[in-house]
Amino acid sequence: MAKTNFRPLHDRVVVRRVTSEEKTAGGIIIPDTAKEKPQEGEVIAVGPGARDETGKQVPLDVKPGDRVLFGKWSGTEVKIDGEDLLIMKESDIMGIIS
């Protein structure tokens, strides 16, 4: 991602959805209107972390470049620098794909 003036706060993460396949395994082409939005993405930016009960900052487990899985309805869709991205809390991320 090009240098942007957006930096997420606290335990928020900016994610770019990974594009899904255009065809099924059997070779059937899926039209855009029938496609589900992918639940996989690449972490673009992360906030510094949340604070615990004592005020100590707890760093996030994800970092820019990680490929992650998230819930179907997770995050808020935004457009930053002409690119469609998601902003979500780290707790909305189910796991990191290695």
Gaussian input, Z-matrix of N, CA and C with variables (Angstrom, degrees):
# hf/3-21g

backbone

0 1
 N
 C     1     B1
 C     2     B2     1     A1
 N     3     B3     2     A2     1     D1
 C     4     B4     3     A3     2     D2
 C     5     B5     4     A4     3     D3
 N     6     B6     5     A5     4     D4
 C     7     B7     6     A6     5     D5
 C     8     B8     7     A7     6     D6
 N     9     B9     8     A8     7     D7
 C    10    B10     9     A9     8     D8
 C    11    B11    10    A10     9     D9
 N    12    B12    11    A11    10    D10
 C    13    B13    12    A12    11    D11
 C    14    B14    13    A13    12    D12
 N    15    B15    14    A14    13    D13
 C    16    B16    15    A15    14    D14
 C    17    B17    16    A16    15    D15
 N    18    B18    17    A17    16    D16
 C    19    B19    18    A18    17    D17
 C    20    B20    19    A19    18    D18
 N    21    B21    20    A20    19    D19
 C    22    B22    21    A21    20    D20
 C    23    B23    22    A22    21    D21
 N    24    B24    23    A23    22    D22
 C    25    B25    24    A24    23    D23
 C    26    B26    25    A25    24    D24
 N    27    B27    26    A26    25    D25
 C    28    B28    27    A27    26    D26
 C    29    B29    28    A28    27    D27
 N    30    B30    29    A29    28    D28
 C    31    B31    30    A30    29    D29
 C    32    B32    31    A31    30    D30
 N    33    B33    32    A32    31    D31
 C    34    B34    33    A33    32    D32
 C    35    B35    34    A34    33    D33
 N    36    B36    35    A35    34    D34
 C    37    B37    36    A36    35    D35
 C    38    B38    37    A37    36    D36
 N    39    B39    38    A38    37    D37
 C    40    B40    39    A39    38    D38
 C    41    B41    40    A40    39    D39
 N    42    B42    41    A41    40    D40
 C    43    B43    42    A42    41    D41
 C    44    B44    43    A43    42    D42
 N    45    B45    44    A44    43    D43
 C    46    B46    45    A45    44    D44
 C    47    B47    46    A46    45    D45
 N    48    B48    47    A47    46    D46
 C    49    B49    48    A48    47    D47
 C    50    B50    49    A49    48    D48
 N    51    B51    50    A50    49    D49
 C    52    B52    51    A51    50    D50
 C    53    B53    52    A52    51    D51
 N    54    B54    53    A53    52    D52
 C    55    B55    54    A54    53    D53
 C    56    B56    55    A55    54    D54
 N    57    B57    56    A56    55    D55
 C    58    B58    57    A57    56    D56
 C    59    B59    58    A58    57    D57
 N    60    B60    59    A59    58    D58
 C    61    B61    60    A60    59    D59
 C    62    B62    61    A61    60    D60
 N    63    B63    62    A62    61    D61
 C    64    B64    63    A63    62    D62
 C    65    B65    64    A64    63    D63
 N    66    B66    65    A65    64    D64
 C    67    B67    66    A66    65    D65
 C    68    B68    67    A67    66    D66
 N    69    B69    68    A68    67    D67
 C    70    B70    69    A69    68    D68
 C    71    B71    70    A70    69    D69
 N    72    B72    71    A71    70    D70
 C    73    B73    72    A72    71    D71
 C    74    B74    73    A73    72    D72
 N    75    B75    74    A74    73    D73
 C    76    B76    75    A75    74    D74
 C    77    B77    76    A76    75    D75
 N    78    B78    77    A77    76    D76
 C    79    B79    78    A78    77    D77
 C    80    B80    79    A79    78    D78
 N    81    B81    80    A80    79    D79
 C    82    B82    81    A81    80    D80
 C    83    B83    82    A82    81    D81
 N    84    B84    83    A83    82    D82
 C    85    B85    84    A84    83    D83
 C    86    B86    85    A85    84    D84
 N    87    B87    86    A86    85    D85
 C    88    B88    87    A87    86    D86
 C    89    B89    88    A88    87    D87
 N    90    B90    89    A89    88    D88
 C    91    B91    90    A90    89    D89
 C    92    B92    91    A91    90    D90
 N    93    B93    92    A92    91    D91
 C    94    B94    93    A93    92    D92
 C    95    B95    94    A94    93    D93
 N    96    B96    95    A95    94    D94
 C    97    B97    96    A96    95    D95
 C    98    B98    97    A97    96    D96
 N    99    B99    98    A98    97    D97
 C   100   B100    99    A99    98    D98
 C   101   B101   100   A100    99    D99
 N   102   B102   101   A101   100   D100
 C   103   B103   102   A102   101   D101
 C   104   B104   103   A103   102   D102
 N   105   B105   104   A104   103   D103
 C   106   B106   105   A105   104   D104
 C   107   B107   106   A106   105   D105
 N   108   B108   107   A107   106   D106
 C   109   B109   108   A108   107   D107
 C   110   B110   109   A109   108   D108
 N   111   B111   110   A110   109   D109
 C   112   B112   111   A111   110   D110
 C   113   B113   112   A112   111   D111
 N   114   B114   113   A113   112   D112
 C   115   B115   114   A114   113   D113
 C   116   B116   115   A115   114   D114
 N   117   B117   116   A116   115   D115
 C   118   B118   117   A117   116   D116
 C   119   B119   118   A118   117   D117
 N   120   B120   119   A119   118   D118
 C   121   B121   120   A120   119   D119
 C   122   B122   121   A121   120   D120
 N   123   B123   122   A122   121   D121
 C   124   B124   123   A123   122   D122
 C   125   B125   124   A124   123   D123
 N   126   B126   125   A125   124   D124
 C   127   B127   126   A126   125   D125
 C   128   B128   127   A127   126   D126
 N   129   B129   128   A128   127   D127
 C   130   B130   129   A129   128   D128
 C   131   B131   130   A130   129   D129
 N   132   B132   131   A131   130   D130
 C   133   B133   132   A132   131   D131
 C   134   B134   133   A133   132   D132
 N   135   B135   134   A134   133   D133
 C   136   B136   135   A135   134   D134
 C   137   B137   136   A136   135   D135
 N   138   B138   137   A137   136   D136
 C   139   B139   138   A138   137   D137
 C   140   B140   139   A139   138   D138
 N   141   B141   140   A140   139   D139
 C   142   B142   141   A141   140   D140
 C   143   B143   142   A142   141   D141
 N   144   B144   143   A143   142   D142
 C   145   B145   144   A144   143   D143
 C   146   B146   145   A145   144   D144
 N   147   B147   146   A146   145   D145
 C   148   B148   147   A147   146   D146
 C   149   B149   148   A148   147   D147
 N   150   B150   149   A149   148   D148
 C   151   B151   150   A150   149   D149
 C   152   B152   151   A151   150   D150
 N   153   B153   152   A152   151   D151
 C   154   B154   153   A153   152   D152
 C   155   B155   154   A154   153   D153
 N   156   B156   155   A155   154   D154
 C   157   B157   156   A156   155   D155
 C   158   B158   157   A157   156   D156
 N   159   B159   158   A158   157   D157
 C   160   B160   159   A159   158   D158
 C   161   B161   160   A160   159   D159
 N   162   B162   161   A161   160   D160
 C   163   B163   162   A162   161   D161
 C   164   B164   163   A163   162   D162
 N   165   B165   164   A164   163   D163
 C   166   B166   165   A165   164   D164
 C   167   B167   166   A166   165   D165
 N   168   B168   167   A167   166   D166
 C   169   B169   168   A168   167   D167
 C   170   B170   169   A169   168   D168
 N   171   B171   170   A170   169   D169
 C   172   B172   171   A171   170   D170
 C   173   B173   172   A172   171   D171
 N   174   B174   173   A173   172   D172
 C   175   B175   174   A174   173   D173
 C   176   B176   175   A175   174   D174
 N   177   B177   176   A176   175   D175
 C   178   B178   177   A177   176   D176
 C   179   B179   178   A178   177   D177
 N   180   B180   179   A179   178   D178
 C   181   B181   180   A180   179   D179
 C   182   B182   181   A181   180   D180
 N   183   B183   182   A182   181   D181
 C   184   B184   183   A183   182   D182
 C   185   B185   184   A184   183   D183
 N   186   B186   185   A185   184   D184
 C   187   B187   186   A186   185   D185
 C   188   B188   187   A187   186   D186
 N   189   B189   188   A188   187   D187
 C   190   B190   189   A189   188   D188
 C   191   B191   190   A190   189   D189
 N   192   B192   191   A191   190   D190
 C   193   B193   192   A192   191   D191
 C   194   B194   193   A193   192   D192
 N   195   B195   194   A194   193   D193
 C   196   B196   195   A195   194   D194
 C   197   B197   196   A196   195   D195
 N   198   B198   197   A197   196   D196
 C   199   B199   198   A198   197   D197
 C   200   B200   199   A199   198   D198
 N   201   B201   200   A200   199   D199
 C   202   B202   201   A201   200   D200
 C   203   B203   202   A202   201   D201
 N   204   B204   203   A203   202   D202
 C   205   B205   204   A204   203   D203
 C   206   B206   205   A205   204   D204
 N   207   B207   206   A206   205   D205
 C   208   B208   207   A207   206   D206
 C   209   B209   208   A208   207   D207
 N   210   B210   209   A209   208   D208
 C   211   B211   210   A210   209   D209
 C   212   B212   211   A211   210   D210
 N   213   B213   212   A212   211   D211
 C   214   B214   213   A213   212   D212
 C   215   B215   214   A214   213   D213
 N   216   B216   215   A215   214   D214
 C   217   B217   216   A216   215   D215
 C   218   B218   217   A217   216   D216
 N   219   B219   218   A218   217   D217
 C   220   B220   219   A219   218   D218
 C   221   B221   220   A220   219   D219
 N   222   B222   221   A221   220   D220
 C   223   B223   222   A222   221   D221
 C   224   B224   223   A223   222   D222
 N   225   B225   224   A224   223   D223
 C   226   B226   225   A225   224   D224
 C   227   B227   226   A226   225   D225
 N   228   B228   227   A227   226   D226
 C   229   B229   228   A228   227   D227
 C   230   B230   229   A229   228   D228
 N   231   B231   230   A230   229   D229
 C   232   B232   231   A231   230   D230
 C   233   B233   232   A232   231   D231
 N   234   B234   233   A233   232   D232
 C   235   B235   234   A234   233   D233
 C   236   B236   235   A235   234   D234
 N   237   B237   236   A236   235   D235
 C   238   B238   237   A237   236   D236
 C   239   B239   238   A238   237   D237
 N   240   B240   239   A239   238   D238
 C   241   B241   240   A240   239   D239
 C   242   B242   241   A241   240   D240
 N   243   B243   242   A242   241   D241
 C   244   B244   243   A243   242   D242
 C   245   B245   244   A244   243   D243
 N   246   B246   245   A245   244   D244
 C   247   B247   246   A246   245   D245
 C   248   B248   247   A247   246   D246
 N   249   B249   248   A248   247   D247
 C   250   B250   249   A249   248   D248
 C   251   B251   250   A250   249   D249
 N   252   B252   251   A251   250   D250
 C   253   B253   252   A252   251   D251
 C   254   B254   253   A253   252   D252
 N   255   B255   254   A254   253   D253
 C   256   B256   255   A255   254   D254
 C   257   B257   256   A256   255   D255
 N   258   B258   257   A257   256   D256
 C   259   B259   258   A258   257   D257
 C   260   B260   259   A259   258   D258
 N   261   B261   260   A260   259   D259
 C   262   B262   261   A261   260   D260
 C   263   B263   262   A262   261   D261
 N   264   B264   263   A263   262   D262
 C   265   B265   264   A264   263   D263
 C   266   B266   265   A265   264   D264
 N   267   B267   266   A266   265   D265
 C   268   B268   267   A267   266   D266
 C   269   B269   268   A268   267   D267
 N   270   B270   269   A269   268   D268
 C   271   B271   270   A270   269   D269
 C   272   B272   271   A271   270   D270
 N   273   B273   272   A272   271   D271
 C   274   B274   273   A273   272   D272
 C   275   B275   274   A274   273   D273
 N   276   B276   275   A275   274   D274
 C   277   B277   276   A276   275   D275
 C   278   B278   277   A277   276   D276
 N   279   B279   278   A278   277   D277
 C   280   B280   279   A279   278   D278
 C   281   B281   280   A280   279   D279
 N   282   B282   281   A281   280   D280
 C   283   B283   282   A282   281   D281
 C   284   B284   283   A283   282   D282
 N   285   B285   284   A284   283   D283
 C   286   B286   285   A285   284   D284
 C   287   B287   286   A286   285   D285
 N   288   B288   287   A287   286   D286
 C   289   B289   288   A288   287   D287
 C   290   B290   289   A289   288   D288
 N   291   B291   290   A290   289   D289
 C   292   B292   291   A291   290   D290
 C   293   B293   292   A292   291   D291

   B1=1.4411
   B2=1.5148
   B3=1.2940
   B4=1.4529
   B5=1.5239
   B6=1.2942
   B7=1.4594
   B8=1.5219
   B9=1.3214
   B10=1.4511
   B11=1.5188
   B12=1.3044
   B13=1.4549
   B14=1.5180
   B15=1.3160
   B16=1.4554
   B17=1.5188
   B18=1.3299
   B19=1.4673
   B20=1.5237
   B21=1.3417
   B22=1.4593
   B23=1.5253
   B24=1.3195
   B25=1.4632
   B26=1.5223
   B27=1.3106
   B28=1.4587
   B29=1.5335
   B30=1.3364
   B31=1.4662
   B32=1.5224
   B33=1.3208
   B34=1.4652
   B35=1.5229
   B36=1.3446
   B37=1.4574
   B38=1.5249
   B39=1.3381
   B40=1.4648
   B41=1.5226
   B42=1.3460
   B43=1.4683
   B44=1.5213
   B45=1.3348
   B46=1.4687
   B47=1.5198
   B48=1.3369
   B49=1.4661
   B50=1.5197
   B51=1.3325
   B52=1.4579
   B53=1.5210
   B54=1.3276
   B55=1.4592
   B56=1.5143
   B57=1.3306
   B58=1.4571
   B59=1.5256
   B60=1.3114
   B61=1.4624
   B62=1.5239
   B63=1.3150
   B64=1.4623
   B65=1.5279
   B66=1.3624
   B67=1.4591
   B68=1.5214
   B69=1.3209
   B70=1.4557
   B71=1.5242
   B72=1.3240
   B73=1.4687
   B74=1.5223
   B75=1.3341
   B76=1.4652
   B77=1.5148
   B78=1.3450
   B79=1.4501
   B80=1.5167
   B81=1.3325
   B82=1.4642
   B83=1.5250
   B84=1.3271
   B85=1.4656
   B86=1.5185
   B87=1.3461
   B88=1.4595
   B89=1.5276
   B90=1.3401
   B91=1.4584
   B92=1.5332
   B93=1.3335
   B94=1.4633
   B95=1.5191
   B96=1.3256
   B97=1.4554
   B98=1.5264
   B99=1.3170
   B100=1.4646
   B101=1.5254
   B102=1.3067
   B103=1.4569
   B104=1.5215
   B105=1.3219
   B106=1.4557
   B107=1.5190
   B108=1.3127
   B109=1.4621
   B110=1.5224
   B111=1.3238
   B112=1.4665
   B113=1.5217
   B114=1.3174
   B115=1.4555
   B116=1.5265
   B117=1.3025
   B118=1.4558
   B119=1.5145
   B120=1.3300
   B121=1.4509
   B122=1.5108
   B123=1.3275
   B124=1.4637
   B125=1.5173
   B126=1.3331
   B127=1.4581
   B128=1.5230
   B129=1.3367
   B130=1.4559
   B131=1.5260
   B132=1.3347
   B133=1.4622
   B134=1.5177
   B135=1.3257
   B136=1.4625
   B137=1.5184
   B138=1.3245
   B139=1.4550
   B140=1.5178
   B141=1.3269
   B142=1.4667
   B143=1.5260
   B144=1.3318
   B145=1.4602
   B146=1.5130
   B147=1.3218
   B148=1.4590
   B149=1.5304
   B150=1.3042
   B151=1.4722
   B152=1.5176
   B153=1.3362
   B154=1.4623
   B155=1.5279
   B156=1.3306
   B157=1.4657
   B158=1.5270
   B159=1.3259
   B160=1.4713
   B161=1.5236
   B162=1.3330
   B163=1.4622
   B164=1.5169
   B165=1.3353
   B166=1.4685
   B167=1.5228
   B168=1.3252
   B169=1.4617
   B170=1.5261
   B171=1.3429
   B172=1.4599
   B173=1.5209
   B174=1.3503
   B175=1.4713
   B176=1.5287
   B177=1.3307
   B178=1.4604
   B179=1.5260
   B180=1.3377
   B181=1.4676
   B182=1.5204
   B183=1.3405
   B184=1.4639
   B185=1.5148
   B186=1.3402
   B187=1.4692
   B188=1.5216
   B189=1.3212
   B190=1.4711
   B191=1.5232
   B192=1.3368
   B193=1.4592
   B194=1.5215
   B195=1.3436
   B196=1.4623
   B197=1.5236
   B198=1.3386
   B199=1.4768
   B200=1.5194
   B201=1.3283
   B202=1.4537
   B203=1.5252
   B204=1.3345
   B205=1.4543
   B206=1.5194
   B207=1.3362
   B208=1.4602
   B209=1.5172
   B210=1.3249
   B211=1.4541
   B212=1.5212
   B213=1.3351
   B214=1.4625
   B215=1.5196
   B216=1.3218
   B217=1.4664
   B218=1.5268
   B219=1.3129
   B220=1.4643
   B221=1.5151
   B222=1.3095
   B223=1.4496
   B224=1.5160
   B225=1.3211
   B226=1.4530
   B227=1.5158
   B228=1.3312
   B229=1.4605
   B230=1.5230
   B231=1.3363
   B232=1.4638
   B233=1.5224
   B234=1.3144
   B235=1.4606
   B236=1.5338
   B237=1.3263
   B238=1.4660
   B239=1.5142
   B240=1.3205
   B241=1.4676
   B242=1.5279
   B243=1.3441
   B244=1.4563
   B245=1.5126
   B246=1.3156
   B247=1.4633
   B248=1.5252
   B249=1.3359
   B250=1.4618
   B251=1.5249
   B252=1.3277
   B253=1.4579
   B254=1.5177
   B255=1.3271
   B256=1.4553
   B257=1.5173
   B258=1.3252
   B259=1.4581
   B260=1.5161
   B261=1.3370
   B262=1.4598
   B263=1.5119
   B264=1.3123
   B265=1.4574
   B266=1.5236
   B267=1.3021
   B268=1.4604
   B269=1.5349
   B270=1.3079
   B271=1.4739
   B272=1.5348
   B273=1.3538
   B274=1.4685
   B275=1.5198
   B276=1.3117
   B277=1.4689
   B278=1.5243
   B279=1.3374
   B280=1.4780
   B281=1.5197
   B282=1.3310
   B283=1.4561
   B284=1.5121
   B285=1.3204
   B286=1.4529
   B287=1.5252
   B288=1.3220
   B289=1.4622
   B290=1.5173
   B291=1.3300
   B292=1.4707
   B293=1.4984
   A1=108.21
   A2=116.37
   A3=120.93
   A4=109.54
   A5=116.02
   A6=121.57
   A7=109.19
   A8=116.44
   A9=121.10
   A10=109.82
   A11=115.94
   A12=121.04
   A13=111.45
   A14=118.97
   A15=122.57
   A16=109.97
   A17=115.77
   A18=122.05
   A19=107.54
   A20=118.76
   A21=120.48
   A22=111.26
   A23=115.69
   A24=121.56
   A25=111.12
   A26=115.58
   A27=125.03
   A28=111.88
   A29=117.63
   A30=120.42
   A31=111.57
   A32=116.61
   A33=120.38
   A34=110.85
   A35=114.05
   A36=122.16
   A37=108.09
   A38=117.13
   A39=122.00
   A40=107.36
   A41=115.84
   A42=121.89
   A43=109.75
   A44=116.18
   A45=122.72
   A46=106.91
   A47=115.94
   A48=119.59
   A49=110.27
   A50=115.85
   A51=122.13
   A52=106.80
   A53=117.51
   A54=120.66
   A55=110.08
   A56=116.01
   A57=121.13
   A58=110.43
   A59=115.30
   A60=121.63
   A61=110.59
   A62=116.18
   A63=122.25
   A64=111.96
   A65=117.53
   A66=121.82
   A67=109.97
   A68=115.70
   A69=120.94
   A70=108.62
   A71=116.44
   A72=120.37
   A73=111.12
   A74=117.35
   A75=121.29
   A76=113.35
   A77=118.09
   A78=121.45
   A79=114.81
   A80=117.89
   A81=120.94
   A82=108.97
   A83=116.90
   A84=121.33
   A85=109.06
   A86=115.99
   A87=121.78
   A88=109.09
   A89=118.83
   A90=120.05
   A91=111.02
   A92=116.88
   A93=121.52
   A94=112.55
   A95=117.91
   A96=120.96
   A97=112.72
   A98=117.93
   A99=121.61
   A100=112.87
   A101=117.92
   A102=121.06
   A103=111.06
   A104=114.72
   A105=119.86
   A106=107.58
   A107=115.55
   A108=118.64
   A109=108.21
   A110=116.84
   A111=119.13
   A112=111.47
   A113=115.51
   A114=122.15
   A115=110.22
   A116=115.29
   A117=121.72
   A118=107.39
   A119=116.16
   A120=119.03
   A121=112.41
   A122=113.90
   A123=121.77
   A124=108.35
   A125=115.82
   A126=120.98
   A127=108.48
   A128=115.67
   A129=121.88
   A130=110.89
   A131=116.77
   A132=121.58
   A133=109.02
   A134=116.76
   A135=122.38
   A136=109.75
   A137=115.05
   A138=120.64
   A139=110.25
   A140=117.48
   A141=120.91
   A142=113.80
   A143=118.19
   A144=121.51
   A145=111.43
   A146=115.41
   A147=121.76
   A148=109.53
   A149=115.79
   A150=121.10
   A151=108.79
   A152=116.04
   A153=119.98
   A154=110.16
   A155=117.25
   A156=121.83
   A157=113.28
   A158=116.69
   A159=120.36
   A160=112.82
   A161=116.70
   A162=120.45
   A163=113.93
   A164=117.07
   A165=121.18
   A166=109.47
   A167=116.07
   A168=120.99
   A169=110.49
   A170=115.50
   A171=122.07
   A172=107.40
   A173=119.03
   A174=120.86
   A175=111.78
   A176=115.89
   A177=121.78
   A178=110.98
   A179=115.79
   A180=121.48
   A181=112.32
   A182=117.56
   A183=120.68
   A184=109.84
   A185=114.98
   A186=120.09
   A187=108.25
   A188=117.82
   A189=120.04
   A190=110.76
   A191=115.56
   A192=121.35
   A193=113.28
   A194=118.42
   A195=120.98
   A196=110.24
   A197=116.39
   A198=121.45
   A199=106.26
   A200=116.63
   A201=121.16
   A202=111.69
   A203=115.94
   A204=123.62
   A205=107.58
   A206=116.25
   A207=120.55
   A208=109.23
   A209=116.78
   A210=122.16
   A211=112.30
   A212=115.12
   A213=121.74
   A214=112.56
   A215=118.30
   A216=122.04
   A217=111.74
   A218=118.56
   A219=122.39
   A220=112.18
   A221=115.32
   A222=121.62
   A223=115.26
   A224=113.26
   A225=123.26
   A226=107.91
   A227=116.65
   A228=120.42
   A229=109.28
   A230=115.77
   A231=122.34
   A232=108.88
   A233=116.08
   A234=121.15
   A235=106.11
   A236=115.78
   A237=121.95
   A238=107.80
   A239=116.77
   A240=122.33
   A241=111.50
   A242=117.23
   A243=121.96
   A244=115.12
   A245=118.18
   A246=122.06
   A247=109.68
   A248=117.41
   A249=121.77
   A250=109.10
   A251=116.02
   A252=122.42
   A253=109.94
   A254=116.44
   A255=123.22
   A256=109.38
   A257=116.77
   A258=121.27
   A259=105.96
   A260=116.73
   A261=120.86
   A262=110.09
   A263=115.76
   A264=120.67
   A265=108.05
   A266=115.91
   A267=120.13
   A268=111.11
   A269=117.22
   A270=120.63
   A271=111.59
   A272=118.88
   A273=121.90
   A274=111.94
   A275=117.52
   A276=121.97
   A277=108.68
   A278=115.55
   A279=120.05
   A280=112.37
   A281=117.91
   A282=119.08
   A283=112.39
   A284=114.45
   A285=123.21
   A286=108.09
   A287=117.02
   A288=121.80
   A289=108.14
   A290=115.97
   A291=118.76
   A292=112.16
   D1=137.59
   D2=178.26
   D3=-65.20
   D4=157.03
   D5=178.90
   D6=-56.62
   D7=125.39
   D8=-178.28
   D9=-124.22
   D10=161.96
   D11=-179.88
   D12=-91.72
   D13=16.30
   D14=-178.56
   D15=-106.91
   D16=129.55
   D17=176.82
   D18=-132.26
   D19=119.41
   D20=-179.65
   D21=-67.20
   D22=150.61
   D23=179.71
   D24=-100.38
   D25=155.69
   D26=173.62
   D27=52.42
   D28=-123.00
   D29=-175.15
   D30=-102.27
   D31=30.16
   D32=179.31
   D33=-91.73
   D34=152.82
   D35=-175.25
   D36=-133.84
   D37=139.39
   D38=174.62
   D39=-100.58
   D40=127.45
   D41=-175.26
   D42=-127.10
   D43=137.61
   D44=172.60
   D45=-102.96
   D46=124.11
   D47=178.73
   D48=-63.37
   D49=143.83
   D50=174.66
   D51=-87.05
   D52=134.41
   D53=-178.69
   D54=-67.91
   D55=142.34
   D56=-178.67
   D57=-88.95
   D58=167.77
   D59=179.87
   D60=-67.09
   D61=146.31
   D62=178.59
   D63=-82.44
   D64=-20.09
   D65=-176.66
   D66=-126.20
   D67=156.02
   D68=172.13
   D69=-81.41
   D70=174.76
   D71=178.38
   D72=-62.11
   D73=-28.35
   D74=179.99
   D75=-84.47
   D76=-1.15
   D77=176.95
   D78=94.84
   D79=5.83
   D80=179.15
   D81=-78.22
   D82=128.65
   D83=179.35
   D84=-80.60
   D85=130.05
   D86=-178.31
   D87=-96.81
   D88=123.01
   D89=177.81
   D90=-70.86
   D91=155.24
   D92=-178.56
   D93=-56.14
   D94=-35.90
   D95=-177.18
   D96=-69.11
   D97=-22.52
   D98=-178.45
   D99=-97.31
   D100=-7.84
   D101=-177.35
   D102=-75.78
   D103=142.22
   D104=170.90
   D105=-88.77
   D106=150.36
   D107=177.38
   D108=-69.25
   D109=137.91
   D110=-178.77
   D111=-65.73
   D112=148.84
   D113=177.77
   D114=-104.93
   D115=22.05
   D116=179.81
   D117=-125.78
   D118=143.85
   D119=-179.61
   D120=-158.19
   D121=175.94
   D122=178.46
   D123=-113.20
   D124=131.48
   D125=178.73
   D126=-72.47
   D127=126.88
   D128=-178.70
   D129=-99.08
   D130=-44.01
   D131=-178.81
   D132=-150.14
   D133=151.72
   D134=178.17
   D135=-130.71
   D136=152.13
   D137=175.41
   D138=-79.40
   D139=176.10
   D140=-177.62
   D141=-72.27
   D142=-20.12
   D143=179.60
   D144=123.98
   D145=160.66
   D146=179.30
   D147=-82.61
   D148=169.83
   D149=176.40
   D150=-109.78
   D151=141.19
   D152=177.96
   D153=-85.75
   D154=-172.02
   D155=-176.15
   D156=-62.24
   D157=-27.13
   D158=-178.88
   D159=-89.96
   D160=-3.01
   D161=-179.66
   D162=92.76
   D163=-0.81
   D164=178.85
   D165=-76.25
   D166=137.17
   D167=-179.41
   D168=-78.21
   D169=130.00
   D170=179.84
   D171=-105.41
   D172=113.82
   D173=-178.13
   D174=-66.72
   D175=156.97
   D176=-179.97
   D177=-80.08
   D178=155.76
   D179=178.42
   D180=-84.82
   D181=-20.96
   D182=-179.81
   D183=-96.56
   D184=156.41
   D185=178.80
   D186=-138.48
   D187=161.28
   D188=178.08
   D189=-55.66
   D190=136.42
   D191=-179.46
   D192=101.27
   D193=-18.56
   D194=178.93
   D195=-68.25
   D196=142.39
   D197=171.95
   D198=-96.41
   D199=127.97
   D200=-172.73
   D201=-128.98
   D202=158.62
   D203=171.35
   D204=-108.81
   D205=139.41
   D206=-179.85
   D207=-140.06
   D208=166.29
   D209=-178.25
   D210=-66.57
   D211=155.11
   D212=-176.89
   D213=-57.34
   D214=-38.45
   D215=-176.35
   D216=-106.62
   D217=19.92
   D218=-177.27
   D219=-76.10
   D220=148.53
   D221=169.95
   D222=78.58
   D223=173.61
   D224=178.10
   D225=-117.86
   D226=127.21
   D227=179.97
   D228=-78.90
   D229=130.89
   D230=178.26
   D231=-136.25
   D232=161.67
   D233=174.89
   D234=-116.90
   D235=117.25
   D236=179.67
   D237=-122.88
   D238=124.59
   D239=-178.13
   D240=53.15
   D241=37.70
   D242=177.64
   D243=77.97
   D244=6.76
   D245=-177.95
   D246=-114.23
   D247=134.63
   D248=178.00
   D249=-78.69
   D250=121.18
   D251=-178.58
   D252=-131.67
   D253=167.90
   D254=174.75
   D255=-117.19
   D256=139.24
   D257=171.56
   D258=-114.77
   D259=124.77
   D260=-178.50
   D261=-144.20
   D262=163.86
   D263=174.82
   D264=-78.72
   D265=153.63
   D266=179.19
   D267=-59.76
   D268=-30.87
   D269=-178.78
   D270=-67.64
   D271=-18.06
   D272=176.18
   D273=-76.88
   D274=-15.34
   D275=-179.87
   D276=-83.51
   D277=127.95
   D278=-177.47
   D279=-86.03
   D280=-28.86
   D281=-179.13
   D282=178.55
   D283=167.36
   D284=179.46
   D285=-103.20
   D286=132.19
   D287=177.17
   D288=-90.34
   D289=123.39
   D290=-177.70
   D291=-96.05

